[in-house]
Amino acid sequence: MRNTVDMTVGSPTKHILKFALPLILTNLGQQLYMVADAAIVGRGVGVKALAAVGATDWVNLMFIWIAIGFTQAFSSFISRYYGEKNYEKMNKTIAISTLLCVVIGIVLAVSGMLSAGPLLKILKTPGDIKDGAVTYLTIMTGGMLIVTAYNMAASVLRSFGNGRAPLIAMLISAVLNVGLDCLFVFVFGWGIVGAAVASLTAQLFSFLYCLAEIRRITIIKLTRESWRLDLKLIKELLLFGVPIVMQFIAIALGGIILQSSVNNEGSIFGAAYTATNKVYALLESSAISIGLACSTYLAQNYGAGEIKRFKKGVVTGELIVFVLAVIVMVLTFILREPIMRLFVDVNEPGGSEALGISIHFLNILLVCLTILYSIHIFRNALVAMGVSFWPMISGISECVCRVIMGKIAIRSMGSDALFIAEPLSWIAALLFVIIPYFFYRQKVLNK
């Protein structure tokens, strides 16, 4: 079937790697153009502009992750029905999920624009960067319908094992984003506004490309009946999706609270923290990709009742991320200074200090990278089995760790507590997905 891959037959390793590679390139490309975005703002507008964008990171991520949480949950149903070969239910799920995403996107856009100012005030955003931060966050959250639509379209394609189309969509988006960034920031002089508009415009084109690819999948046949509201299905989708979204909200809230402590350290520290977080997101992108590849593989096989293949998929995924984490750790450690210099101009006032802080933070993150990568395998394995409660608890544990380190431990440890908060939150998050995974796996085997 066109634009689809049946993962219930064939080598698990081959399926996961073949599907993961375009996803890795997709997420890597997305993160690279976000890095380029930050670098263009930092170099083209200045350290304070970079700090202003960074001050919005966790709040912006919270809105994006809500959209991603729902679309991942919905796509898990689509993968399972595809694995079962239940195409009628699959089409119904695609239609209802699309309607829900329209509502979710509108709600996120309106609430984001209304809350941008108050949220940044609560976070005690420094006065010298507050106006820029409010402007950037208002524009970015105002485009949440575009972001939600793109994530849903890409998730539908991934449900069928199609990683090529999202990769091409990302390449289109990356080229557009960087090109428009340079045009709006350097030529038109729009500053932070230009960076935000460039990002949303690029995502709009990504969505349109993914939509065109979805229309080429022959087994997707949405009839009037498909679009008819099904309250039972809506309830199922939301009951499964809400805990996953709560997981992301909890992670983001922990980051938001941590950001308020970062803001208290001043704009130089904030710029350094922002620069390292951009690299952190880049480092995590490969693990996210392999986790998504495993999620599709595992959901299809779980839906088909292929439990042995399911188990083998988890082991394969874990081996892949472990090897990858070690390689990434070594390469990033060797290149850490030139990487961080992409964001920070040492000739600018405070630049040398920001560079030193950012490298110190990066060193701490690299030590525990294997733990971060493992979270994505076991979290997605639970979701593939239809378990969303423990991933939510995992997210809450991340939040609790960040709050403790950012508000309590900082009093005795100083600013290092803000850096150590990340690896500690990863350890807690892994415990709350790896233990439940083995429990639920045994439960399935006993059946």
C-alpha positions in Angstrom: 0.0 0.0 0.0 1.3 3.4 -0.9 3.0 5.5 1.8 2.6 2.7 4.4 4.8 0.1 6.1 3.4 -3.0 7.8 5.8 -3.6 10.8 4.1 -6.8 12.0 6.3 -8.8 9.6 10.0 -8.7 9.0 13.1 -7.9 11.1 12.3 -5.6 14.1 15.8 -4.1 14.0 15.5 -3.4 10.3 12.1 -1.8 10.7 13.1 0.4 13.7 16.3 1.6 12.1 14.8 2.1 8.7 12.0 4.1 10.2 14.1 5.9 12.8 16.7 7.2 10.3 14.4 9.6 8.5 12.8 10.6 11.9 16.3 11.3 13.3 17.1 13.4 10.3 13.7 15.1 10.7 14.1 15.9 14.4 17.8 16.8 13.9 16.9 19.1 11.1 14.1 20.7 13.2 16.5 21.2 16.1 19.2 22.5 13.8 17.0 25.2 12.4 15.9 26.1 15.9 19.5 26.4 16.8 20.0 28.5 13.7 17.0 30.6 14.8 18.6 31.2 18.2 22.0 31.8 16.7 20.6 34.4 14.2 18.7 36.1 17.1 21.8 36.1 19.3 24.2 37.3 16.6 21.8 39.5 14.7 20.0 41.2 17.6 22.1 40.5 20.6 22.6 38.6 23.9 19.5 40.2 25.5 17.3 39.3 22.5 18.6 35.7 22.9 17.8 35.8 26.6 14.3 37.1 25.8 13.6 34.2 23.4 15.0 31.8 26.0 12.8 33.2 28.7 9.8 32.0 26.8 11.2 28.5 26.1 9.4 26.5 28.7 6.1 28.3 28.4 6.2 28.0 24.6 7.2 24.3 24.9 4.2 23.7 27.3 1.8 24.8 24.6 3.6 22.8 21.9 3.8 19.7 24.0 0.1 19.8 24.7 -0.5 19.6 21.0 2.2 16.9 20.6 0.8 14.9 23.5 -2.7 14.7 22.0 -1.4 14.0 18.5 0.9 11.2 19.8 -2.0 9.7 21.7 -4.4 9.8 18.7 -1.7 8.4 16.4 -1.2 5.4 18.8 -4.8 4.4 18.2 -4.3 4.8 14.4 -1.2 2.5 14.5 -3.0 -0.1 16.5 -6.0 -0.2 14.2 -3.7 -0.3 11.2 -1.9 -3.3 12.8 -5.3 -5.0 13.4 -6.2 -4.3 9.7 -9.4 -2.6 11.1 -9.5 0.1 8.4 -13.0 1.3 9.1 -12.1 2.1 12.7 -8.8 3.5 11.6 -10.5 6.0 9.2 -13.0 7.0 11.9 -10.2 7.7 14.3 -8.3 9.8 11.8 -11.4 12.0 11.2 -12.4 12.4 14.8 -8.8 13.1 15.8 -8.6 15.8 13.1 -11.7 17.5 14.5 -10.4 17.4 18.0 -7.1 18.9 16.9 -8.9 21.9 15.3 -10.6 22.6 18.6 -7.3 22.0 20.6 -5.3 24.3 18.3 -7.8 27.2 18.6 -8.1 26.8 22.4 -4.3 26.8 22.7 -3.9 29.8 20.4 -6.4 32.0 22.3 -5.3 31.0 25.8 -1.6 31.5 24.8 -2.1 35.0 23.5 -4.1 36.0 26.5 -1.7 34.5 29.1 1.7 35.4 27.6 2.1 38.6 29.5 0.8 37.4 32.9 2.8 34.2 32.7 6.1 36.0 32.0 5.3 38.4 34.8 4.8 35.5 37.2 8.1 34.1 36.1 9.8 37.4 37.1 11.3 37.9 33.6 14.0 40.6 33.9 12.7 44.0 32.8 15.4 44.5 30.2 14.1 41.5 28.2 10.4 41.3 29.2 8.9 43.3 26.3 10.7 41.1 23.7 9.8 37.9 25.5 6.1 38.9 25.6 6.1 39.8 21.9 7.8 36.5 20.9 5.5 34.3 23.1 2.3 36.0 21.9 3.2 35.4 18.3 4.3 31.8 18.8 1.3 30.8 20.8 -1.0 32.6 18.4 0.1 30.2 15.7 -0.8 27.1 17.7 -3.4 25.9 15.2 -0.6 25.7 12.6 1.6 23.8 15.1 -1.2 21.4 16.0 -2.2 20.8 12.4 1.4 20.0 11.4 2.0 17.6 14.4 -1.3 15.8 13.6 -0.4 15.4 9.9 3.1 14.2 10.7 1.8 11.8 13.4 -0.7 10.3 10.9 2.1 9.6 8.4 4.3 8.1 11.1 1.4 5.8 12.2 1.7 4.1 8.9 5.5 3.8 9.2 6.1 6.7 6.8 9.1 8.6 8.0 10.2 9.9 4.5 7.4 12.5 4.1 7.9 14.2 7.5 11.6 14.3 6.6 10.9 16.1 3.3 8.5 18.4 5.1 11.1 19.3 7.6 13.7 20.0 4.9 11.3 22.4 3.3 10.5 24.0 6.6 14.2 24.3 7.6 15.3 26.0 4.4 12.3 28.4 4.6 12.8 29.1 8.3 16.5 29.9 8.0 16.0 31.9 4.8 13.1 33.9 6.3 15.0 34.4 9.5 17.9 36.0 7.6 15.5 38.1 5.6 13.3 39.3 8.5 16.1 39.8 11.0 19.1 41.0 9.0 17.4 42.6 6.0 14.1 43.9 7.3 15.3 44.4 10.9 12.2 42.9 12.5 14.3 41.4 15.3 12.4 38.9 17.6 9.1 39.4 15.6 10.8 38.3 12.4 12.2 35.1 14.1 8.7 34.1 15.3 6.9 34.9 12.0 9.6 32.9 10.1 9.1 29.8 12.4 5.3 29.8 12.0 5.4 30.4 8.2 7.9 27.4 7.8 5.6 25.1 9.8 2.6 26.1 7.7 4.4 24.8 4.6 5.4 21.7 6.4 1.7 21.0 7.2 0.6 21.5 3.6 3.2 19.1 2.4 2.3 16.4 4.9 -1.4 16.9 4.1 -0.7 16.3 0.4 1.2 13.0 1.3 -1.7 11.8 3.5 -4.1 12.2 0.5 -1.9 9.7 -1.4 -2.4 6.9 1.2 -5.0 4.7 -0.6 -6.5 3.0 2.6 -7.4 6.4 4.0 -11.0 6.9 2.8 -12.8 9.5 4.9 -16.5 9.3 4.2 -19.4 11.3 5.7 -19.8 8.6 8.2 -16.1 8.9 9.2 -16.7 12.6 10.1 -19.9 11.9 12.1 -19.3 12.6 15.8 -18.7 9.5 17.9 -18.9 10.4 21.6 -17.6 7.0 22.7 -14.5 7.3 20.5 -14.0 11.0 21.5 -14.1 9.8 25.1 -11.6 7.0 24.5 -9.2 9.4 22.7 -9.4 12.1 25.3 -9.1 9.6 28.3 -6.0 8.2 26.8 -4.6 11.5 25.6 -5.2 13.7 28.7 -2.7 11.7 30.9 0.0 11.9 28.2 -0.7 15.7 27.9 -0.5 16.0 31.7 2.9 14.3 31.5 4.1 17.0 29.1 2.5 19.8 31.1 4.1 18.5 34.3 7.5 18.5 32.6 7.0 22.0 31.2 5.7 23.3 34.6 8.9 22.1 36.2 10.9 23.8 33.6 8.8 27.0 33.9 9.4 27.1 37.7 13.1 26.4 37.1 13.1 29.2 34.5 11.9 31.7 37.2 15.0 30.8 39.2 17.2 31.2 36.1 15.6 34.7 35.6 16.7 35.7 39.1 20.3 35.1 38.0 20.2 37.9 35.4 20.3 38.1 31.6 23.9 36.9 31.1 23.2 33.7 33.0 19.8 33.5 31.2 21.5 33.7 27.8 24.0 31.0 28.7 21.2 28.7 30.0 19.2 29.3 26.8 22.1 28.5 24.6 22.8 25.2 26.4 19.1 24.3 26.3 19.1 24.7 22.5 22.0 22.2 22.3 20.2 19.9 24.9 17.2 19.8 22.6 19.4 19.0 19.7 21.0 16.1 21.7 17.6 14.7 22.7 16.2 14.8 19.2 17.8 11.5 18.2 16.3 9.7 21.2 12.9 11.2 20.5 13.1 9.9 16.9 14.0 6.4 17.9 11.3 6.5 20.6 8.7 7.5 17.9 10.0 4.7 15.6 9.6 2.2 18.4 6.2 3.6 19.3 4.9 2.9 15.8 6.5 -0.5 15.6 5.3 -1.5 19.1 1.7 -0.2 18.6 1.3 -2.1 15.3 2.6 -5.3 16.8 0.6 -4.9 20.0 -2.5 -4.4 18.0 -1.7 -7.5 15.9 -1.1 -9.5 19.1 2.6 -10.1 18.2 3.9 -10.0 21.8 7.2 -11.6 21.1 7.9 -9.1 18.4 6.8 -6.4 20.8 9.4 -7.5 23.4 12.1 -7.8 20.9 11.3 -4.3 19.7 11.9 -2.8 23.1 15.2 -4.6 23.6 16.3 -3.5 20.1 15.3 0.1 20.7 17.2 0.2 24.1 20.4 -1.1 22.5 20.2 1.4 19.7 19.7 4.4 22.0 22.5 3.3 24.4 25.1 3.1 21.6 23.9 6.3 20.1 24.0 8.1 23.5 27.7 7.1 24.0 28.6 8.4 20.5 26.8 11.7 21.0 28.3 12.2 24.5 31.9 11.7 23.2 31.5 13.9 20.1 29.7 16.7 21.9 32.3 16.8 24.7 35.1 17.1 22.2 33.3 19.9 20.3 31.6 21.6 23.2 33.4 25.0 23.0 33.0 25.6 19.2 29.3 24.5 19.5 28.6 27.0 22.2 30.4 29.8 20.4 27.7 29.5 17.7 25.3 31.2 20.2 27.5 33.5 22.2 29.7 36.3 20.8 32.6 36.5 23.3 33.5 40.0 22.0 30.1 41.3 23.3 29.9 42.5 26.9 29.2 39.5 29.1 29.9 37.1 26.2 32.9 35.3 27.8 31.1 34.8 31.0 28.0 33.4 29.2 30.3 31.0 27.2 31.9 29.6 30.4 28.5 29.1 32.1 27.0 27.4 29.0 29.9 24.9 28.7 29.7 24.0 32.4 26.0 23.3 32.1 26.6 21.2 29.0 29.2 19.0 30.7 26.7 18.2 33.5 24.0 17.2 31.0 26.4 14.9 29.0 27.2 12.7 32.0 23.6 11.3 32.2 22.7 11.3 28.5 22.1 7.5 28.4 19.4 7.9 31.1 17.6 10.6 29.1 17.7 8.4 25.9 16.2 5.3 27.8 13.2 7.3 29.0 11.9 7.6 25.4 12.0 3.8 24.8 10.1 2.7 27.9 7.7 5.6 27.9 6.7 4.8 24.3 6.5 1.1 25.1 3.9 1.9 27.8 1.9 4.2 25.4 1.9 1.5 22.7 0.3 -0.9 25.3 -2.4 1.6 26.0 -0.9 2.7 29.3 -0.8 6.5 29.8 -1.0 6.7 33.6 2.6 5.9 34.4 4.1 8.2 31.7 2.0 11.0 33.4 3.5 10.1 36.8 6.9 10.0 35.1 6.4 13.6 33.9 5.2 14.7 37.3 8.3 13.3 38.9 10.4 15.4 36.5 8.4 18.5 37.6 8.9 17.7 41.3 12.7 17.3 40.9 13.0 20.6 39.1 11.0 22.4 41.7 13.0 21.0 44.6 16.3 21.9 42.9 15.2 25.3 41.6 13.5 26.5 44.7 15.0 24.6 47.7 18.4 23.1 46.8 19.6 26.3 45.1 19.8 28.0 48.6 22.7 25.7 49.6 24.1 24.7 46.2 23.9 27.9 44.3 23.3 28.1 40.6 24.7 24.5 40.1 21.4 23.3 41.4 19.7 24.7 38.3 22.1 22.5 36.2 21.9 19.3 38.3 18.1 19.6 38.2 18.0 18.2 34.7 19.9 14.8 35.2 18.1 14.3 38.5 14.7 14.7 36.8 15.7 12.2 34.1 16.6 9.6 36.8 13.2 10.0 38.5 11.4 9.9 35.1 13.1 6.7 34.0 12.2 4.9 37.3 8.5 5.6 36.8 8.4 4.1 33.3 10.9 1.2 33.4 9.4 -0.5 36.5 5.7 -0.2 35.2 6.9 -1.4 31.8 8.1 -4.8 33.1 4.9 -5.1 35.3 2.5 -4.5 32.3 4.6 -6.7 30.0 4.4 -9.6 32.4 0.6 -9.0 32.8 0.2 -9.2 29.0 2.3 -12.4 28.8 0.2 -14.0 31.6 -2.9 -13.5 29.4 
